């Protein structure tokens, strides 16, 4: 969302990548986005068996991995506000802004569908849902709500989405399964039933009876994105950085508490994106951004001045500046090493087998493989960053 500002950054060496015009950049958002996408790649591409926190919770509950996707959607919401700010101030017609938004969302969804078709292009089992399609949908819907409803409309939409989804999931009987119970049934919840009415399970993730990125569960995911929108609006107020960070931290703590309280009736569950999960993870994302915002952006810096935290920030800025591109590169690489075979084994297994067992148990070697995978994905992102190429999917 800050393409023009990025062109003002000199990239002749790593230190110069941190030189920034403070009025144009929210450096903390770039850093958090980079940390998040790097973690996303890390947990998606292990060598073998992972540690518990580096995998999704089997059903109810929340691990470190379960924080990754909603945090990204939260940042999409923050970015919407910054992307629209100049255009709204310049009285660009809302129809023009909306058309650009829908085109970008359609491109993100199309790339996601292409990735789901690779490498064999079996349309009969193509997965229509997925990470990129959900990002595209949430981006388009949240942008539409903010563009026409602004802050009030966004806040109302969050409440309606979370309460409405809770009611549907906990009070509406599912044909063939009966009234819902406290323990959410993967196949017997209204979201899974609704998705199955739209299409065959051949198009679901791993052909199961439910899809973790199904259409109905996109409704609370839009609420996650709109939480980011509200935070983006708050950050743009004229209050001091310290005051804004303090209020964000307090609000995040309240959301975490509300999410935990709601989980007693509607468990925290990433697979079906429960309302309690939205509040719980949204609060954590809010606190994380507040902390980075206070640390990184609290002192305005003159153009050309190097940020004192440049050494640890630089890798995350590289990933954060081309976040969706980095994700696509990682997915393409994973598909390649998973399907190219040599002597009956795919490249993934061959590469993992090269890590000596003396290093430690499978979880340790799996983590090392994932770290190396992230490092490989970092290389093309570094080339793009140094060439000032920012691919806005």
C-alpha positions in Angstrom: 0.0 0.0 0.0 3.0 2.4 0.1 4.5 1.8 -3.3 5.4 5.4 -4.0 7.1 5.9 -0.7 9.1 2.8 -1.2 10.7 4.1 -4.3 12.2 6.9 -2.2 14.3 4.4 -0.2 17.9 4.1 -1.3 19.1 0.5 -1.5 22.8 0.6 -2.4 23.5 -1.3 0.9 21.6 -2.9 3.7 21.9 0.1 6.0 20.3 2.4 3.4 17.3 0.2 3.3 16.3 1.5 6.7 16.4 5.1 5.6 12.9 6.3 5.6 10.7 9.4 5.4 8.6 9.1 8.6 5.6 10.8 7.2 5.3 8.2 4.5 6.2 4.9 6.3 4.8 2.9 9.1 8.0 0.9 9.6 6.5 -1.2 12.4 3.8 -2.6 10.1 6.4 -3.6 7.5 8.5 -5.4 10.2 5.5 -7.2 11.7 4.3 -8.2 8.2 7.8 -9.6 7.5 8.0 -11.5 10.8 4.6 -12.9 10.1 5.2 -14.1 6.6 8.6 -15.6 7.5 6.8 -17.5 10.3 4.1 -18.5 7.9 6.7 -20.0 5.6 8.5 -21.7 8.5 5.4 -23.5 9.8 4.1 -24.4 6.4 7.3 -26.1 5.2 8.9 -28.4 7.9 11.1 -31.3 7.0 9.1 -33.8 9.1 7.4 -33.9 12.4 7.1 -30.5 14.0 7.0 -29.2 17.6 3.5 -28.7 18.9 3.7 -24.9 18.7 4.9 -25.1 15.1 1.7 -26.9 13.9 -2.0 -26.0 14.1 -3.9 -27.1 17.1 -5.7 -30.4 16.2 -9.1 -28.8 16.8 -10.0 -26.5 19.7 -7.2 -24.4 21.1 -4.5 -22.0 19.8 -0.8 -22.5 19.0 1.8 -20.1 17.7 1.0 -21.3 14.2 -2.7 -20.4 14.7 -1.7 -16.8 15.2 0.0 -16.4 11.8 -2.9 -16.2 9.3 -5.3 -14.0 11.3 -2.4 -11.6 12.1 -1.8 -11.3 8.3 -5.4 -10.5 7.7 -5.3 -8.0 10.6 -2.4 -6.2 8.8 -4.3 -6.3 5.6 -6.9 -4.2 7.4 -4.4 -1.8 8.7 -2.9 -1.4 5.2 -6.4 -0.7 3.7 -6.6 2.5 5.7 -3.1 3.7 4.7 -3.7 2.8 1.1 -7.0 4.7 0.9 -5.9 7.7 2.9 -4.3 9.8 0.1 -7.0 8.8 -2.4 -9.8 9.7 -0.1 -8.1 13.0 0.8 -7.7 13.8 -2.9 -11.4 13.1 -3.5 -10.8 10.2 -5.8 -14.2 8.8 -6.7 -15.1 5.8 -4.6 -16.0 3.9 -7.7 -12.4 4.2 -9.0 -11.0 3.1 -5.6 -13.4 0.2 -5.5 -12.6 -1.0 -9.0 -8.9 -1.0 -8.3 -9.6 -2.9 -5.0 -11.7 -5.5 -6.7 -9.1 -6.0 -9.5 -6.4 -6.6 -7.0 -8.6 -9.0 -5.0 -9.5 -10.9 -8.1 -5.8 -11.2 -9.0 -5.0 -12.6 -5.5 -7.8 -15.1 -5.7 -6.7 -16.1 -9.3 -3.1 -16.7 -8.2 -4.4 -18.8 -5.3 -6.5 -20.9 -7.7 -3.5 -21.4 -9.9 -1.4 -22.6 -7.0 -4.2 -25.0 -6.1 -4.2 -26.4 -9.6 -0.4 -27.0 -9.8 1.2 -29.2 -10.9 -1.3 -31.4 -12.7 -4.2 -29.0 -13.3 -6.9 -31.5 -12.2 -10.0 -29.2 -12.3 -12.2 -32.0 -11.0 -10.4 -31.8 -7.6 -9.3 -28.2 -7.7 -9.6 -26.5 -4.3 -11.5 -23.2 -4.6 -10.9 -22.2 -1.0 -7.4 -21.6 0.5 -5.2 -18.9 2.0 -4.9 -16.6 -1.0 -8.6 -16.8 -1.9 -9.5 -15.9 1.7 -7.1 -13.0 1.7 -8.6 -11.7 -1.6 -12.2 -12.0 -0.3 -11.4 -10.4 3.1 -9.5 -7.6 1.5 -12.3 -6.8 -1.0 -15.2 -7.0 1.6 -13.3 -5.1 4.3 -12.3 -2.4 1.8 -15.9 -2.1 0.6 -17.2 -1.8 4.2 -14.6 0.8 5.2 -15.0 2.8 2.0 -18.7 3.3 2.4 -19.2 2.8 6.1 -16.0 4.3 7.5 -15.3 3.7 11.2 -18.9 3.3 12.4 -19.8 0.9 9.6 -16.7 -1.2 10.2 -17.4 -1.4 13.9 -21.0 -2.4 13.3 -19.9 -5.0 10.7 -17.5 -6.6 13.3 -20.2 -7.0 15.9 -22.8 -8.3 13.4 -20.3 -10.7 11.9 -19.1 -12.2 15.2 -22.5 -12.3 16.9 -24.3 -13.6 13.8 -21.7 -16.3 13.2 -21.9 -17.4 16.8 -25.6 -17.7 16.6 -25.5 -19.7 13.4 -22.8 -22.1 14.7 -24.4 -22.6 18.1 -28.1 -22.3 17.6 -29.0 -23.5 14.1 -29.7 -27.2 13.7 -27.7 -28.8 10.9 -29.6 -31.1 8.5 -28.6 -34.7 9.2 -26.8 -33.8 12.4 -29.4 -32.1 14.6 -28.9 -29.2 17.0 -25.3 -28.1 17.6 -23.4 -29.0 20.8 -20.7 -27.2 22.7 -18.1 -29.4 21.0 -18.0 -28.2 17.4 -18.3 -31.2 15.0 -16.0 -30.8 12.0 -18.6 -32.1 9.6 -21.7 -31.4 11.6 -21.4 -27.6 12.0 -23.5 -25.2 9.9 -20.4 -23.7 8.2 -19.2 -27.1 6.9 -22.8 -28.0 5.8 -23.1 -24.7 4.0 -19.9 -25.3 2.1 -21.0 -28.8 1.1 -24.1 -27.3 -0.4 -22.0 -25.1 -2.6 -19.7 -27.8 -4.0 -18.4 -31.4 -3.7 -15.9 -32.3 -1.0 -13.6 -33.1 -3.8 -12.9 -29.4 -3.9 -12.2 -29.2 -0.1 -8.8 -29.3 1.7 -7.6 -32.9 1.6 -11.1 -33.9 0.4 -12.4 -33.8 4.0 -16.0 -33.0 5.1 -15.0 -29.5 6.0 -12.5 -26.9 4.7 -10.6 -24.6 7.1 -11.0 -21.7 4.7 -14.6 -22.3 3.8 -17.0 -19.6 2.6 -19.1 -19.2 5.7 -16.1 -19.0 8.0 -14.8 -16.2 5.8 -17.4 -14.0 7.6 -15.6 -13.9 10.9 -12.3 -13.7 9.0 -13.6 -10.4 7.5 -14.1 -9.2 11.1 -10.5 -10.0 11.8 -9.5 -7.7 8.8 -11.9 -5.0 10.0 -10.2 -5.0 13.5 -7.1 -4.0 11.5 -9.0 -1.3 9.8 -10.0 0.2 13.1 -6.4 0.0 14.3 -5.2 1.7 11.1 -7.6 4.6 11.7 -6.5 4.9 15.3 -2.8 5.0 14.3 -3.6 7.9 12.0 -5.0 10.1 14.7 -2.9 13.0 16.0 -2.2 11.6 19.4 1.3 10.8 20.5 2.9 7.4 19.6 3.1 6.5 23.3 -0.6 7.2 23.9 -1.7 5.3 20.8 0.5 2.3 21.7 -0.8 2.3 25.2 -4.4 2.4 24.1 -3.8 -0.3 21.6 -2.2 -2.5 24.3 -5.1 -2.0 26.6 -7.6 -2.7 23.9 -5.7 -5.8 22.9 -5.7 -7.1 26.5 -9.5 -6.5 26.6 -10.0 -8.4 23.4 -7.9 -11.3 24.7 -10.0 -11.4 27.9 -13.3 -11.2 25.9 -12.1 -14.0 23.6 -11.2 -16.3 26.6 -14.6 -15.5 28.2 -16.5 -16.2 25.0 -14.5 -19.5 24.5 -16.4 -21.0 27.5 -19.4 -21.0 25.2 -17.8 -20.9 21.7 -14.4 -22.5 21.9 -11.3 -20.9 20.3 -10.9 -22.7 17.1 -8.9 -21.7 14.0 -10.3 -24.4 11.8 -13.8 -22.9 11.8 -12.6 -19.4 12.7 -14.8 -19.0 15.8 -15.8 -15.6 17.1 -13.8 -16.1 20.3 -10.8 -16.9 18.1 -11.2 -13.6 16.3 -11.1 -11.6 19.5 -8.3 -13.6 21.1 -6.0 -13.5 18.2 -7.0 -10.0 17.3 -5.9 -8.8 20.7 -2.6 -10.5 20.4 -2.0 -9.0 17.0 -3.0 -5.6 18.4 -0.5 -5.8 21.2 2.3 -7.1 18.9 1.8 -4.1 16.6 1.6 -1.7 19.5 4.9 -2.9 20.9 6.7 -2.6 17.5 5.0 0.7 16.8 6.3 2.1 20.2 9.8 0.7 19.7 10.2 1.6 16.0 8.0 4.6 15.2 8.0 6.6 18.4 10.8 9.0 17.3 10.4 10.7 13.9 13.5 10.6 11.8 14.8 12.9 9.1 14.9 11.6 5.5 18.1 9.6 5.0 18.6 8.9 8.7 19.4 5.2 9.5 17.2 3.6 12.1 19.2 2.4 15.2 17.4 -1.0 15.0 18.5 -1.6 11.4 20.4 -4.8 12.0 17.4 -6.9 13.2 14.8 -5.1 11.2 16.4 -5.5 7.8 15.4 -9.2 7.0 11.8 -8.6 8.1 11.6 -5.5 6.0 12.7 -7.5 3.0 10.0 -10.1 3.6 7.4 -7.5 4.6 7.8 -5.4 1.5 6.9 -8.3 -0.8 4.9 -10.4 1.6 2.4 -12.1 -0.7 5.1 -12.6 -3.3 7.3 -14.3 -0.7 4.4 -16.6 0.2 3.8 -17.4 -3.5 7.5 -18.2 -4.0 7.5 -20.5 -0.9 4.4 -22.3 -2.2 5.9 -22.7 -5.7 9.1 -24.0 -4.2 7.3 -26.4 -1.9 5.2 -27.8 -4.8 8.4 -28.2 -6.9 10.4 -30.1 -4.3 7.3 -32.2 -3.4 6.7 -33.4 -6.9 10.1 -33.7 -8.6 11.4 -37.2 -8.0 14.8 -38.7 -8.2 15.1 -42.5 -7.7 11.6 -42.8 -6.3 12.0 -40.1 -3.7 11.0 -36.5 -4.0 13.4 -33.6 -3.5 11.8 -32.8 -0.2 12.6 -36.2 1.3 16.1 -36.2 -0.3 16.9 -32.7 1.1 15.6 -33.6 4.6 17.6 -36.9 4.6 20.8 -34.9 4.1 20.5 -33.4 7.5 22.5 -35.6 9.9 20.5 -37.5 12.5 23.3 -36.7 14.9 22.0 -33.1 15.1 19.0 -34.2 17.2 15.5 -35.7 17.1 13.2 -35.3 14.1 11.6 -32.2 15.5 15.0 -30.4 15.7 16.0 -31.5 12.1 12.5 -30.6 10.9 12.9 -27.1 12.3 16.4 -26.7 10.8 15.0 -27.7 7.4 12.3 -25.1 7.7 14.8 -22.4 8.7 16.9 -23.3 5.6 13.7 -23.2 3.5 12.9 -19.7 4.7 16.5 -18.7 4.0 16.2 -19.9 0.4 13.0 -18.0 0.0 14.7 -14.9 1.4 17.2 -14.7 -1.5 14.8 -13.8 -4.3 13.0 -11.3 -2.0 16.4 -9.7 -1.2 17.1 -9.3 -4.9 13.7 -7.7 -5.5 14.1 -5.4 -2.5 17.6 -4.2 -3.5 16.3 -3.5 -7.0 13.4 -1.6 -5.6 10.8 -4.0 -7.1 7.7 -4.3 -5.0 5.2 -6.7 -6.6 1.7 -5.7 -5.3 -0.4 -8.8 -5.9 
